[in-house]
Every structure is written in C-alpha cells, then in structure tokens.
Amino acid sequence: MMNRFAALLDRLAYEPRRNGKIALIADYFRHTPDPERGWALAALTGALTFRNAKAGLIRQLISERTDPVLFALSYDYVGDLSETVALMWPAPPRRGGEAPSPNPLPQGERALAAPPSPNPLPQKERALEAPPSPNPLPMGERAFPAARPAPSPPRGEGWGEGEAHSAGESGREEEDVPLSAIVHAFTHMGRAELPAVLAALLDRLDETGRWALLKLITGGLRIGVSARLAKTAVATLGSLAPDDIELVWPGMAPPYESLFAWAEGTGPRPETDDPAPFRPVMLSHPIEDADFAALDPAAFRAEWKWDGIRVQAVRGADGRHVTRLYSRTGEDISPAFPDLAGALGFDGAVDGELLILREGRVQSFNVLQQRLNRKSVSPKLVAEFPAHIRAYDLLFAGGEDLRGLPFETRRARLEALLAAHPAEGRLDLSPLVPFTRWEDLAAARADPGAHGAGADAEAVEGVMLKRADSPYLPGRPRGPWWKWKRDPHSVDAVLMYAQRGHGKRSSFYSDYTFGVWTGETSGTGELVPVGKAYFGFTDAELAEIDRFVRRNTVNRFGPVREVVHTASEGLVLEVAFEGLARSPRHRSGLAMRFPRVARLRWDKPPGEADRLATLEAMIGTGDGERARAPRRPSRVVGKRPAASEGA
C-alpha cells in the first residue's frame, strides 16, 4: 500500500544506522504481501522508471492549485520539488455527507471518468477501470482499487496487522492505494491521461504519501538506501547471505515473488535460462596510507587501473551463439558496440575494461565518450573509434563457474584462453605490474611509462591490488581488492553560482559552479565557468559554504543563486579533478572530469585564483587529450564512482 510504503521511506530517510535501515526494510517485507513488497523492492533498488512523469507536469499541477508566487517562495525555501508540492497540495473537500452537485468532479477527472455508457472506453482506460458504480469516482480513483484505510504508522511502531488508522488532513480518513496499481498505471497510461490521474492520487494521499509518490515516479528516491542494502534486507528474511541474493539478482524481474519465496524458505532457488547472463561484479576499496601496514605485498598481485569503463563480455549458446556486453551495473550495451560481437572466441564470461585503441595505443577517456550512451552506432563511428576490451578476470568458461577459485587460478585460465582464441585486436590481456615492496609499486604508480605501461601510460589512472587467493565476490568486500589511484590535478577556482542539493541536502546550497580568470595575469579579464562540483567537502564545510551563499547572493535565476565573484570579494575553492577535455558547450571551451571540492581557500583572495591558460596548458596538443600537467597533491584522493566507471 502506498501510504505504508511512504511511511517506510520517511523512516528510512531519518534512520542514520545501516543496521537500523536493514531492520526497517526487512520488517516491512515480512508484513507486506506479494506483489506489493516486490514493487517496493523494485523502487528501492532503482528498477522502476516512468518516462512520462516529469517535473514540469508536477509544477503545472501545483501552479493550477496555489498562488505561483507563494509556490516559488516556498520552493526556494524548501529546496525540494516533491516535498514542496506534498506540503502545499490543497486538501479536497470531504465527499461524505455532502449533497451531490450537477458536476461534482473537477474537469480533468470528469473528462476521464468512466460512468456506465454504451460507448466503451479506450482499451488503456478500460484496463484500469473499476466495475461500474451508481456513484462513479474520478478516473484517478477508479484507476486504483480502494483498500482499507491504512495511514502511515507512527514512528517506533511495527508493520503488523491490527494497526489503528486515523483521520488524515482536514479530518479526512485516508484510503490507501496499492503500490502495484500505481506502478501499473504509470507504466501503461498515456501522457494525456497522466495529469488527471496524478492529481486524483495526490488528493487521496496524505502529505507523506504525496512526497513518496512524487519521489517514486520522478526517480528521486534519495533516502540513504543502496540496492545492496535492500537486497541484504531480503536475505535477512531467512538464512541466506546478501551475496546469495546478488548472484541470482540479474535474472530476476519485479515483483520478485520467487525471490521472496526462496529467501523465506518456501520456494526453490530462482534460476535463469539466459545463455549469456550478467554476473554481479566485484568492486574495490580505495586504499589509504594507513592500510599498507596491515598488508603483505607478497600476498597481492598488481595491475594497471585503466581509464575506461568496466564491462563484462559474455558468450553462451542457445541453439546459436549469443554474445552480450554489459556495463558494471548489468545494463546490456551490446547494440552500441557491434564491433565487439566477435571479441570472445569461446563460451564464457570475461571481466575487463572498455577502451578505444588506435594503432595499438589506448586513447583517453574523452575519446571513449564518443561511443558511450548510444543505442546504435554508424559504421563511420565504429571505424573512427574502434572499441577494445582489456581483460583482467575470467568468471565462467567451459560450462564451469570460476568465481569461487583464487584470483591467480582464474588469471592463469584467462591467459590460456586468450592465447588459444585470439580476438583480432578486439580483446587482450591487462598486464601484471611486477613488484616486491610497496615502494616499488608506488614508483610504478607515479611513473607508469617507466614501469611497463609504455605508450599507454597516459591512460593509466593508477594501480589495482588483488589478493592472489581472493575469490570473485559480488559487491565491495573490504580487503581482497584495493585501488590506488594517482594524485588528481588541482586548480584554485572562484565560486560563481550555487544551487540547492537533493534529499538530505535539499535545504543546503551544495551544487557549485566555479570559474577561472581569462586575463594574462590572475584577477584580470573575466571569470568563466570551467566546472561544477557537488561533493568532496565535509558537513561542516557545507554549512560554511551555504552561509556564504545566502549572505553573498547578488542575483537569482530560478533555483540558482549567483554569488559575489570579483577580484577582491568571493570564495576560492581548491578543485581536484581527473582530467580535461575541450568542450564547445562550455564558454571556457574546457570541461573537467570528476571535479570535486578539495579545500576551501578562505585565506586566498579571488584575484589570486588560477587562469584559463593554466588549464589550457594541461590539455596537450590534440582535442580531447588527457591533461598532462604535473599533479598537485590533494587531500581528496578518491572520486565519486559513476555508473559506468570501472573497479
């Protein structure tokens, strides 16, 4: 039920403890029947998308019901669209005990209502229609079966049966709506039907329910719950381990009834008949200086960390050979890379890095981006940006699951298979980096070109450390695999614009646009934006920047605030980043890769920030080349993992 699911989301947003979140989700699953709990799991794991539910529609609906100026002021104060609308949505009048009027329904609902008629509704509306009634409801209400009143339970209480319901806003008793009906309706209804149905739903739900609904349909669930955490909660329903859930997850689809049955011990382990399935990837942890003291270099093997995206190439047979290429999240990206269809000359699953090779040399990530996020590609694009897989692990081969074997054994099997099945330049082996001491590996990390990477040194992000005896485990277990990245680039830039964040940051200005000077000397010319960052700072630093933004706003552009940024007034940010590329979309002509705030430079006047020429010097001779300027040490050594990022 929607109100019950909304109450879960509300409690999760305020629960700081990991185990506390798991307990809340597991308790919800125990007391919620199929298929409702399955659709809730789909929402928590990001498996739901609703293409027609846009923020513009929500703004339109609320503007029709409230004063636009009041809404704009409230939105600016709250900072979150779903929360603002949930709080401001006017409660409809009670229908109980009221005399019927000639036209009791709002126009949008009246147009879509389906009273008994000799002319049947269109098929899509008929599928959602409730049985005819002497008192027809609005279409939005008829689309969703009525359930017993079930408002959000008070915090601290469980989800068991027997909860007392209470009156909602304006004394109205809230009727809950099945989550499954909401998912079905928003998945199948057309764009023309959406406004009336959404408005009717918002009328029926309480404030928390409205907030949760809007977050759900717009894909904005940021409540501190990862997909892994939700799957862990499923595992706690019985005696399974979280990794057990991960291993079967790629073959599952909502509402996961067989998964819940297996977890609770009432059904068999779900199996897939897909001949080329995705297998959950193993991820690494960033290594810190203090970690090395507890690690034995003899127990580890090292590889280069390539500047590409993590992929899994799988080939299997189902009457014919099927080859698929998956991103690290399990998305099938095969149609965008037809040139890799024959990369695997054997049935198996290979873990590796997707790169672009020209004349045997690995190109920069900026070049690789020309092939990413495309549903199809032209022959010209394939020829100009030839894709390549650099393999570093073997997960499956010869009908055998190899993930339980030690890394060193899997590596030897991979080497043998690649030697026996050459892939015409589309697949090769990522070389090991020899070392006996951590100091040796540190030298290789600092200068890959002198330690075996050769001409590909500029495409090396750092090194990967893998225990020789480590099995291939789903998720991010701490200890077996580490990533040791090279120090990032760093420049001093001036804060120019700020925008509110999302979720827990919706009340703070946490998204920052920054710029550098165009003049021949620092503080001369004008400031031009070169990037945008929204992480890297502590909570205390976030509060400091937020105060600065509020006290130094000089202009507003919708949700964006312009802050003072002159040579003598403003805030300097030390910004760390992974690389640069030329970009005609940016006024500066440059775009940073993975920028983040490394330090607040309250001690530095804006006039002493870096110049655009400093960044230009990092580009090199060709467009899209990786930055080559010396790297300045920064306290920020990691980066926010992206969906397409490796390791």
Secondary structure, 3 states (H helix, E strand, C coil): CHHHHHHHHHHHHHCCCHHHHHHHHHHHHHHCCCCHHHHHHHHHCCCCCCCCCCHHHHHHHHHCCCCHHHHHHHHHHHCCHHHHHHHHCCCCCCCCCCCCCCCCCCHHHHHHCCCCCCCCCCHHHHHHCCCCCCCCCCHHHHCCCCCCCCCCCCCCCCCCCCCCCCECHHHCECCCCCHHHHHHHHHHCCCCCHHHHHHHHHHHCCHHHHHHHHHHHHCCCCCCCCHHHHHHHHHCCCCCCHHHHHHHHHHCCCCCHHHHHHHCCCCCCCCCCCCCCCCCCECCEECCHHHHHHCCHHHEEEEEEECCEEEEEEEEECCCEEEEEEECCCCECHHHCHHHCCCCCCCEEEEEEEEEEECCEECCHHHHHHHCCCCCCCHHHHHHCCEEEEEEEEEEECCEECCCCCHHHHHHHHHHHHHHCCCCCCEEECCECCCCCHHHHHHHHHCHHHHCCHHHHHHEEEEEEEECCCCCCCECCCCCEEEEECCCEEEEEEEEEEEECCHHHCCCEEEEEEEEECCCCCCCCCEEEEEEECCCCCHHHHHHHHHHHHHCEEEEECCEEEECCCCCCCCEEEEEECEEEECCCCCCCEEEECCEEEEEECCCCHHHCCEHHHHHHHHCCCCCCCCCCCCCCCCCCCCCCCCCCCC
